[in-house]
């Protein structure tokens, strides 16, 4: 019988190791199903280990509702007992590529400030845009 998806995700996180004691990990978190599942898997994996995780939510500010959406995502992360920080992305240009570059710049800066050495993304199997970068 196949393992349930959460058990498979926890095993996949374990396989990324070795994980150093006191390790700090950032989770790119949008509040969508993929990142919520990743947060649940991270919490299950990190339980009982000397690891800390933090959800990083990027507000691109490219639509009127993004600030409220980012706040809702942060609340969702905190409801999963995961510290969360909303990051304001700097405008780098127009289009998806520009948004991606702005997102990565914001995440990199926050990780440097927070001491995280690992960044986890949650994507479903059909979402290849960032998986292959």
C-alpha positions as a Markdown table, in Angstrom:
| # | Residue | x | y | z |
|---|---|---|---|---|
| 1 | Unk | 0.0 | 0.0 | 0.0 |
| 2 | Unk | 1.3 | 3.5 | -0.9 |
| 3 | Unk | 2.2 | 5.9 | 1.8 |
| 4 | Unk | -0.1 | 8.8 | 2.4 |
| 5 | Unk | 1.0 | 12.1 | 0.8 |
| 6 | Unk | 2.1 | 13.7 | 4.1 |
| 7 | Unk | 4.3 | 10.7 | 5.0 |
| 8 | Unk | 5.8 | 10.8 | 1.5 |
| 9 | Unk | 6.5 | 14.6 | 1.9 |
| 10 | Unk | 8.1 | 14.1 | 5.3 |
| 11 | Unk | 10.3 | 11.3 | 3.9 |
| 12 | Unk | 11.3 | 13.6 | 1.0 |
| 13 | Unk | 12.3 | 16.3 | 3.5 |
| 14 | Unk | 14.3 | 13.8 | 5.5 |
| 15 | Unk | 16.1 | 12.7 | 2.3 |
| 16 | Unk | 17.2 | 16.3 | 1.7 |
| 17 | Unk | 19.4 | 16.0 | 4.8 |
| 18 | Unk | 21.5 | 15.8 | 6.7 |
| 19 | Unk | 19.8 | 18.6 | 8.6 |
| 20 | Unk | 22.2 | 20.3 | 11.1 |
| 21 | Unk | 21.1 | 20.8 | 14.7 |
| 22 | Unk | 19.8 | 24.3 | 15.1 |
| 23 | Unk | 19.2 | 24.6 | 11.4 |
| 24 | Unk | 17.0 | 27.5 | 10.2 |
| 25 | Unk | 14.7 | 27.0 | 7.2 |
| 26 | Unk | 12.6 | 29.4 | 5.2 |
| 27 | Unk | 9.4 | 28.3 | 3.5 |
| 28 | Unk | 8.1 | 30.3 | 0.6 |
| 29 | Unk | 4.5 | 30.7 | 1.5 |
| 30 | Unk | 1.6 | 32.0 | -0.5 |
| 31 | Unk | -1.3 | 30.6 | 1.5 |
| 32 | Unk | -2.3 | 28.4 | -1.4 |
| 33 | Unk | -2.8 | 24.6 | -1.2 |
| 34 | Unk | 0.8 | 23.8 | -2.2 |
| 35 | Unk | 2.5 | 26.0 | 0.4 |
| 36 | Unk | 0.0 | 25.0 | 3.1 |
| 37 | Unk | 0.8 | 21.4 | 2.5 |
| 38 | Unk | 4.5 | 22.1 | 2.5 |
| 39 | Unk | 4.0 | 23.9 | 5.9 |
| 40 | Unk | 2.2 | 20.9 | 7.3 |
| 41 | Unk | 4.9 | 18.5 | 6.1 |
| 42 | Unk | 7.6 | 20.8 | 7.5 |
| 43 | Unk | 5.9 | 20.9 | 10.9 |
| 44 | Unk | 5.5 | 17.1 | 10.9 |
| 45 | Unk | 9.2 | 16.7 | 9.9 |
| 46 | Unk | 10.6 | 19.3 | 12.3 |
| 47 | Unk | 8.7 | 18.0 | 15.3 |
| 48 | Unk | 11.2 | 16.7 | 17.9 |
| 49 | Unk | 14.1 | 18.0 | 15.9 |
| 50 | Unk | 16.3 | 21.0 | 16.6 |
| 51 | Unk | 15.1 | 22.8 | 13.5 |
| 52 | Unk | 13.2 | 26.0 | 13.1 |
| 53 | Unk | 11.1 | 27.2 | 10.1 |
| 54 | Unk | 9.7 | 30.5 | 9.1 |
| 55 | Unk | 7.1 | 31.3 | 6.5 |
| 56 | Unk | 8.1 | 34.1 | 4.1 |
| 57 | Unk | 5.2 | 35.7 | 2.2 |
| 58 | Unk | 6.1 | 38.0 | -0.7 |
| 59 | Unk | 3.7 | 41.0 | -1.4 |
| 60 | Unk | 4.4 | 42.0 | -4.9 |
| 61 | Unk | 2.1 | 45.0 | -4.6 |
| 62 | Unk | 1.1 | 44.7 | -8.3 |
| 63 | Unk | -2.6 | 44.5 | -7.6 |
| 64 | Unk | -4.8 | 46.3 | -5.1 |
| 65 | Unk | -5.6 | 43.2 | -3.1 |
| 66 | Unk | -2.1 | 41.8 | -2.6 |
| 67 | Unk | -1.4 | 43.4 | 0.8 |
| 68 | Unk | -4.6 | 41.9 | 2.2 |
| 69 | Unk | -3.8 | 38.5 | 0.6 |
| 70 | Unk | -0.3 | 38.5 | 2.1 |
| 71 | Unk | -1.7 | 39.3 | 5.5 |
| 72 | Unk | -4.2 | 36.4 | 5.1 |
| 73 | Unk | -1.4 | 34.1 | 4.1 |
| 74 | Unk | 0.7 | 35.2 | 7.2 |
| 75 | Unk | -2.3 | 34.5 | 9.4 |
| 76 | Unk | -2.7 | 31.0 | 7.8 |
| 77 | Unk | 1.0 | 30.2 | 8.5 |
| 78 | Unk | 0.7 | 31.4 | 12.1 |
| 79 | Unk | -2.4 | 29.2 | 12.5 |
| 80 | Unk | -0.1 | 26.3 | 11.5 |
| 81 | Unk | 2.2 | 27.4 | 14.3 |
| 82 | Unk | 4.8 | 28.7 | 11.9 |
| 83 | Unk | 6.3 | 32.2 | 12.4 |
| 84 | Unk | 5.6 | 34.3 | 9.4 |
| 85 | Unk | 6.9 | 37.5 | 7.8 |
| 86 | Unk | 5.4 | 39.5 | 4.9 |
| 87 | Unk | 8.1 | 40.9 | 2.6 |
| 88 | Unk | 7.5 | 43.8 | 0.3 |
| 89 | Unk | 8.9 | 43.1 | -3.1 |
| 90 | Unk | 10.6 | 45.9 | -5.1 |
| 91 | Unk | 9.3 | 46.4 | -8.6 |
| 92 | Unk | 11.8 | 45.2 | -11.1 |
| 93 | Unk | 9.7 | 45.5 | -14.2 |
| 94 | Unk | 6.6 | 44.0 | -15.8 |
| 95 | Unk | 5.6 | 40.4 | -16.4 |
| 96 | Unk | 5.9 | 37.1 | -14.6 |
| 97 | Unk | 9.7 | 37.0 | -15.0 |
| 98 | Unk | 10.0 | 40.3 | -13.3 |
| 99 | Unk | 7.7 | 39.2 | -10.5 |
| 100 | Unk | 9.8 | 36.0 | -10.0 |
| 101 | Unk | 13.1 | 38.0 | -9.9 |
| 102 | Unk | 11.5 | 40.4 | -7.3 |
| 103 | Unk | 10.3 | 37.5 | -5.3 |
| 104 | Unk | 13.7 | 35.8 | -5.2 |
| 105 | Unk | 15.4 | 39.0 | -4.3 |
| 106 | Unk | 13.0 | 39.6 | -1.4 |
| 107 | Unk | 13.4 | 36.0 | -0.2 |
| 108 | Unk | 17.2 | 36.1 | -0.4 |
| 109 | Unk | 17.4 | 39.3 | 1.6 |
| 110 | Unk | 15.0 | 38.0 | 4.3 |
| 111 | Unk | 16.9 | 34.8 | 4.5 |
| 112 | Unk | 20.2 | 36.6 | 5.0 |
| 113 | Unk | 18.7 | 38.7 | 7.7 |
| 114 | Unk | 17.0 | 35.7 | 9.4 |
| 115 | Unk | 19.9 | 33.3 | 9.2 |
| 116 | Unk | 18.1 | 30.7 | 7.1 |
| 117 | Unk | 20.3 | 28.6 | 4.8 |
| 118 | Unk | 17.6 | 26.6 | 3.2 |
| 119 | Unk | 14.5 | 27.8 | 1.2 |
| 120 | Unk | 11.7 | 25.3 | 0.6 |
| 121 | Unk | 9.0 | 25.8 | -2.1 |
| 122 | Unk | 5.8 | 23.9 | -2.4 |
| 123 | Unk | 4.6 | 23.1 | -5.9 |
| 124 | Unk | 2.3 | 20.5 | -7.3 |
| 125 | Unk | 3.6 | 18.0 | -9.9 |
| 126 | Unk | 2.2 | 20.0 | -12.9 |
| 127 | Unk | 3.7 | 23.3 | -11.8 |
| 128 | Unk | 7.2 | 23.4 | -13.4 |
| 129 | Unk | 7.8 | 27.1 | -13.9 |
| 130 | Unk | 9.9 | 27.5 | -10.7 |
| 131 | Unk | 10.7 | 23.9 | -10.0 |
| 132 | Unk | 13.2 | 23.7 | -12.8 |
| 133 | Unk | 14.9 | 27.0 | -12.0 |
